[in-house]
Amino acid sequence: MRGLRSDVMSDAGRRCVITTSWDDGHPLDLRVAELLAECGLAGTFYVPRSSQRSVMNSSQIRNLSKWFEIGAHTLDHLAIDRLSDLDASAQLAGSREWIEGVTGRSCHLLCFPGGRFRRRQLQLVSQAGFQAARTVELLSIAKPSLVSGLHIIPTTIQAFPHGAFAYARNAAKRFSTAHFASVPAAIHSKGWTFLAEEMLNRAINEGGVFHLWGHSWEIEEQGEWENLERLLKMMSSCRKHSKSVTNGELCGYPRQTILRDLPLAQAASAEKTA
Ligand SMILES: [Zn+2]
């Protein structure tokens, strides 16, 4: 990694906000949580009750919720665009209630499995009690937008070595000229962390939201732990010029966690002695 350009180290950088989110609730999320805690970065974990892959058990999720925000990801990790309204509503409302039961905290946030939803289903999401929904829109440094009373949260970069075609396809879906402008950088990028660094520089320089998201199981499959750790350290080194927030705080909700800066290892031993 090349490090931040000196021209971005200005007061303008204070308008930059950094957030991270992690989908699917795989047990390896605990490794991500440890890295975030070491770097003093906030994070939101979107956890389904069950999935095609392993999911953390209730006590792991409850423990994680003391330091990080937990959002819903439907009950059974189902793409809601393929469900009837009745089934979609059951998956949505059920997952919010399940998260609240496990963590003992209110749950305002949803992430769509596979990023899939039909626009008219946003109403079902609101009716299920959610106030914000994270999408898989990439290469955005925009703040969440309000659609049908819901905060729709875009992302900047996924911790995954996508090819240029995937970025172009993602941008084309949004019909967004702003995103098309970012695609050449992606096409010529030398890997996802290089692109992440470009986007982080841009968020600091122009003001904006840098939102890193990923799947811990995918980071394991792709052998990306070292790259992730380097990027998180770089993000941490920008904390003077930015603010690290949860996805919920990004939408204006207060942080519910209280011990975020305490490393998980210490937290675990504190729990043992409690
Ligand atoms: Zn998922």
Boltz pocket constraint, residues with backbone or C-beta under 6 A from the ligand:
constraints:
  - pocket:
      binder: B
      contacts: [[A, 23], [A, 24], [A, 73], [A, 77], [A, 112], [A, 113], [A, 114]]
      max_distance: 6.0
